[in-house]
Amino acid sequence: MLFFVFGFPGEFTEWCRAATATLAREGGQPAVLVDADTLDGLAVEILKTGASQAVVASSRPGGRLRVALVEAQRNFLVALDDPRAALIDLAIRRGLDLIDAVRILASSCATLDVCSRLPGALALDAGRWRSQPGAIAVAIARHLQISLAEEAASDAAGTLPAGTAMAAHENAVAWWNGLDPRQREMVVGALAPYLEMGLSGAEVPITWTGELFSACCRPGSRASEPIDITGRARRIIEGPHIVLPAGAWSLTLTLFCTREAAEHEFRVEVAADGPVAAGTIRPHAAGNTSLSLDFAVDELTDYPVTIRISTVRAAFDGAISVVAATLMRAAAGSPAA
């Protein structure tokens, strides 16, 4: 038996995963713990462990995995929390770089709303967990059909460590206030849709700032700063490697070009599991220049969206940077490239 636990990265999902493993063991179904975002990844993990029973966790389950669960009529858990608490958990408790934390959390937000509304899902609330862990454990056992009396399930919850309420961490305010304006702009742009409109984020644009893109030839560099285009035709910038919800999207990509770079054309490609759109930016003058593309993300998509920017001929001078990639849900009936 495989037990699936999806949720925001953070203490609540970790607790749900541990609780499921404990309940399975108490019910006579000991299970190993594995992490897998895709069906292929799950197969690899099961082959590695050789286990027939496992608790499978993911913060961004892929489309094929979600569809497989629905088709198999399997029950699973979705651990939901305030995205702000999840960001603080990633940045403060785990010590992740802010850019990595934003990528992880934005991808998680994009998938968990879909998961929570699928047949077989049990949406669990972190607020209730902090006040009623025993009731959460009982609900988990019942939904996953683990043969365990309610009293035993509630008692099992008492053996697990309690959360430290990262949302109320005394360092959280100081951490946020310590971010510079560009960092805050990056966080708000990528996460605002999920904060302002609930997880669905239907009417609020997603903005991926240049900090979420990097130079292909300089690992760790940020494309918010000028990237030298000198050299042969090649891919020079890519990012942000963030999952989008399935559906039709309209992208506006804005670059800043120096005078020398404005003499060149730049190929823009959008990909997820495979290519979904492409176009060419022709600046003609120094300064900001934009390209609009329409594309669609299929519900079976497993991988994050990546935007790649390439030169199309050799350059002897010039630099470009990413100002922002802004995405809006396309109007119903709009064509997707």
Residue pairs with C-beta under 8 A, 6 or more apart in sequence:
1 24
1 29
1 31
1 52
1 53
2 31
2 42
2 53
2 54
2 55
2 56
2 74
3 20
3 24
3 31
3 54
3 55
3 56
3 76
3 77
3 144
3 146
4 55
4 56
4 57
4 58
4 61
4 69
4 74
4 76
4 77
5 13
5 16
5 17
5 20
5 55
5 56
5 57
5 58
5 76
5 77
5 79
6 13
6 57
6 58
6 59
6 61
6 76
6 77
6 78
6 79
6 111
6 112
6 115
7 13
7 16
7 57
7 59
7 77
7 78
7 79
7 80
7 81
7 108
7 112
7 124
8 59
8 79
8 80
8 81
8 83
8 85
8 86
8 105
8 108
8 109
8 112
9 59
9 86
9 89
9 90
9 94
9 104
9 105
9 108
10 81
10 85
10 86
10 89
10 90
10 166
11 89
11 93
11 163
11 164
11 166
12 79
12 81
12 124
12 126
12 129
12 163
13 57
13 59
13 79
13 81
15 129
15 133
15 160
15 161
15 163
16 77
16 79
16 124
16 129
16 136
16 140
17 33
17 55
17 57
18 160
19 133
19 136
19 137
19 140
19 156
19 157
19 160
20 31
20 55
20 77
20 140
20 144
21 31
21 33
21 55
22 156
22 159
22 160
23 137
23 140
23 141
23 144
23 146
23 148
23 153
23 156
24 30
24 31
24 53
24 55
24 144
24 146
25 31
26 148
26 152
26 153
26 156
27 141
27 146
27 147
27 148
28 147
29 53
29 146
30 53
31 51
31 53
31 54
31 55
32 49
32 51
32 53
32 54
32 55
33 54
33 55
33 57
34 42
34 45
34 46
34 49
34 51
34 54
34 55
34 56
34 57
35 45
35 56
35 57
35 58
36 42
36 44
36 45
36 56
36 57
36 58
36 65
37 58
37 59
37 60
37 61
37 62
37 65
37 302
38 61
38 62
38 64
38 65
38 302
39 62
39 64
39 65
39 68
39 302
40 302
42 56
42 65
45 54
45 56
46 54
58 65
59 104
59 107
59 108
60 104
60 107
60 108
60 110
60 111
60 112
60 243
61 111
61 115
62 301
62 302
62 303
63 246
63 298
63 299
63 300
63 301
63 302
64 300
64 302
65 302
66 111
66 114
66 115
66 118
66 299
67 299
67 300
69 76
69 118
69 120
70 118
70 119
70 120
73 119
73 120
74 120
75 120
75 121
75 122
75 143
75 144
75 145
76 115
76 120
76 121
76 122
76 144
77 121
77 122
77 124
77 140
77 143
77 144
78 112
78 115
78 116
78 121
78 122
78 123
78 124
79 124
79 126
80 112
80 116
80 123
80 124
80 125
80 126
80 199
81 125
81 126
81 167
82 126
82 167
83 105
83 109
83 191
83 194
83 195
84 167
84 195
85 126
85 166
85 167
86 105
86 108
87 101
87 102
87 105
87 187
87 191
88 166
88 167
88 169
88 172
88 175
89 166
90 96
90 100
90 101
90 104
90 105
91 98
91 101
91 175
92 166
92 169
92 171
92 172
92 175
93 164
93 166
93 169
96 104
98 179
98 183
98 186
98 187
99 186
99 211
99 212
99 222
102 186
102 187
102 190
102 191
102 212
103 212
103 240
103 241
103 242
103 304
105 191
106 190
106 191
106 194
106 206
106 242
106 243
107 242
107 243
107 304
108 243
109 191
109 194
109 199
109 201
110 194
110 242
110 243
110 244
110 245
111 243
111 245
112 199
113 194
113 198
113 199
113 200
113 245
114 245
114 246
115 121
116 123
116 199
122 139
122 140
122 143
124 136
124 139
124 140
126 163
128 135
128 136
129 136
129 163
130 162
130 163
130 165
133 157
133 158
133 160
133 162
134 153
134 154
134 155
134 157
134 158
135 154
136 157
137 153
137 154
137 156
137 157
138 150
138 153
138 154
140 146
140 153
141 148
141 150
141 153
142 150
146 153
148 156
166 172
176 184
179 187
182 209
182 211
182 224
183 211
185 209
186 209
186 211
186 212
189 206
189 207
189 208
189 209
189 324
190 206
190 207
190 208
190 209
190 212
190 240
190 242
192 201
192 204
192 206
192 207
193 201
193 202
193 204
193 205
193 206
194 201
196 204
197 203
197 204
200 245
201 245
202 329
203 329
205 326
205 327
205 328
206 244
206 326
206 327
206 328
207 324
207 325
207 326
207 327
208 239
208 240
208 242
208 324
208 325
208 326
208 327
209 224
209 322
209 323
209 324
210 222
210 223
210 224
210 225
210 321
210 322
210 323
210 324
211 222
211 223
211 224
212 239
212 240
212 242
213 222
213 223
213 224
213 237
213 238
213 239
213 240
213 307
213 322
213 325
214 220
214 221
214 222
214 223
214 237
214 238
214 239
215 221
215 223
215 227
215 236
215 237
216 234
216 235
216 236
216 237
216 238
217 236
218 227
221 227
223 237
223 239
223 321
223 322
224 321
224 322
225 321
226 256
226 258
226 319
226 320
226 321
227 236
227 237
227 319
227 320
227 321
228 318
228 319
229 236
229 261
229 264
229 311
229 315
229 318
229 319
229 320
230 315
230 316
230 317
230 318
231 314
231 315
232 314
233 310
233 311
233 312
233 313
233 314
234 310
234 311
235 308
235 309
235 310
236 309
236 310
236 311
236 320
237 308
237 309
237 320
237 322
238 306
238 307
238 308
238 309
239 306
239 307
239 322
240 304
240 305
240 306
240 307
240 325
241 304
241 305
241 306
242 304
242 305
243 303
243 304
243 305
244 272
244 297
244 304
244 305
244 327
245 297
246 297
246 298
246 299
246 301
247 296
247 297
247 329
247 330
248 294
248 295
248 296
248 329
248 330
248 334
248 336
249 294
249 295
249 296
249 297
249 327
249 328
249 329
249 330
249 336
250 292
250 293
250 294
250 327
250 328
250 329
250 330
250 334
251 270
251 277
251 292
251 293
251 294
251 295
251 307
251 325
251 326
251 327
252 290
252 291
252 292
252 325
252 326
252 327
253 268
253 281
253 290
253 291
253 292
253 293
253 307
253 322
253 324
253 325
254 288
254 289
254 290
254 322
254 323
254 324
254 325
254 326
255 266
255 281
255 283
255 288
255 289
255 290
255 309
255 320
255 321
255 322
255 323
256 287
256 288
256 289
256 320
256 321
256 322
256 323
257 283
257 286
257 287
257 288
257 289
257 318
257 319
257 320
258 286
258 318
258 319
258 320
259 286
259 318
260 315
260 316
260 317
260 318
260 319
261 283
261 286
261 315
261 317
261 318
261 319
261 320
262 283
262 284
262 285
262 286
262 287
262 289
262 318
263 318
264 283
264 311
264 312
264 313
264 315
264 318
265 280
265 281
265 282
265 311
265 312
265 313
266 280
266 281
266 283
266 309
266 310
266 311
266 312
266 320
267 278
267 279
267 280
267 309
267 310
267 311
267 312
268 278
268 279
268 280
268 281
268 291
268 293
268 307
268 308
268 309
269 275
269 277
269 278
269 307
269 308
269 310
270 276
270 277
270 278
270 293
270 295
270 305
270 306
270 307
270 308
271 305
271 306
271 308
272 297
272 298
272 301
272 303
272 304
272 305
272 306
273 298
273 300
273 301
273 302
273 303
276 295
276 296
276 297
276 336
276 337
277 293
277 294
277 295
277 336
277 337
278 293
278 337
279 291
279 293
279 337
280 291
280 312
281 289
281 290
281 291
282 289
283 289
288 323
293 337
294 330
294 334
294 335
294 336
294 337
295 336
295 337
296 336
297 305
307 325
309 320
309 322
330 336
